[in-house]
Amino acid sequence: MATVEERVKAVTAQVLKLNVDEIKNEDNFTSDLGAESVQSIELVAMFEEEFGIEMDEDAALSVETVGAAVEFIANVCKEQGVKVEE
């Protein structure tokens, strides 16, 4: 099983049409990776699908960097009892 970080980067690459190897934890979704608001909402939906979780949309949309998303999703998985590889 891939780690949360690998899965977050894979989904981000897929939605934003980027090379997964170019995505770094410190990258900001909007300023560094070019995500527009529609894509940000799509990312939240895809992360929920990928991890089988429900996220608070406002809280999820306030996450700005890839690394913060990894942490946020790992915490949501823990809260909802979803097993993930850290």
HELIX and SHEET records of a PDB file:
HELIX    1   1 VAL A    4  LEU A   16  1                                  13    
HELIX    2   2 VAL A   20  GLU A   22  5                                   3    
HELIX    3   3 SER A   37  PHE A   51  1                                  15    
HELIX    4   4 GLU A   57  LEU A   61  1                                   5    
HELIX    5   5 VAL A   66  GLU A   79  1                                  14    
END                                                                             
